[in-house]
């Protein structure tokens, strides 16, 4: 197994036009087992939709069982008719967490559980077309692992 080197940058979702064809589409998983801090950037360069359309992008970590994905953060929701925008989300192992918290559901928009870490990291997204007019968005997600 190749040793992980830190710090490093990983592409979780390469820049591309995405449509409403698939909900909860996940990008490739990357190893983050030795990371202490993970800084993720959502870079939306074009939201080609209308008012009422939405883009939700999530950051998930793989739990200790090696099979269960846990939602660690949900970037602020992007409106379908918004201008280009960038959002930042940070997971930090030094963050103090409650001793117990629910991981059975996705975080609300704009919420992060900065103390939630796992073996691997991935991004996933959902586009909602509120008016059947072909919502699409061009965006990428990258992560800086320290």
Secondary structure by P-SEA (a helix, b strand, c coil): cccccccccccccccccccccccccccbbbbcccccbbbbbbbbcccccccccbbbbbbbbbcccccbbbbcccccccccccccbbbbbbbbccccccccccccccccccccccccccccccccbbbbbccccbbbbbbbbbbbcc
